[in-house]
């Protein structure tokens, strides 16, 4: 049930938001095809001299942001935020494995989703884009933080309502089943090791955040009913040595609710961080 949840399909497109998009397919290192949209920013649509690559392809330097949806949604869920960031940035939205229109028999809760994000980074690199930020919601935020600690092509990362550790999140989720909560979590970790080849216990944005020295923006609601505010506090502790870390803790709002100034704060963070 956890790795094959019912999918949320929104059936919205970039055109619904006035965004000029290109349908693309990303290929992961383990061979999955991911459905994605690439939205060119102003610097890629204006007529100006281009930089030439060794292969003779014309590219321009441009800042781009990758937007990663949460569990169990799909890339359409990121369109309203994409609209707020465009045209200052080029944008790449993709369906994580299993979700939306992407391939994959199941979600791996962040274990292999790092490969999904790395395929998005490969695509932007192929387009000559050097400055890349990542915004992720919930699971997407966790994937962004973890991957940023592994891949230096990410120059800044913002996350909204990310968990700090998957094992801790599992214990909280199953807490109402006490005393079965810990046995269930241990079974989940064993299952993930067998099925994914790596224990989900290793999915720790907390550990990854402690390694980051790039700009990081942590956003979380104190009233989040799905991923408790304690996760944001743990991430803040991990990021204490990082002078480029910023925090926006919302006083009220459920998981995924956006305050009025959300878009402007995220946009300002990336403008400053990718300058």
PyMOL commands that set and color helices and strands:
alter all, ss='L'
color gray80, all
select helices_A, chain A and resi 14-17+42-45+75-85+113-126+139-148+166-173+175-177+181-196+200-202+205-209+229-238+262-273
alter helices_A, ss='H'
color red, helices_A
select strands_A, chain A and resi 21-27+33-39+51-52+58-59+63-68+90-94+131-137+156-160+215-221+245-250
alter strands_A, ss='S'
color yellow, strands_A
deselect
rebuild
show_as cartoon
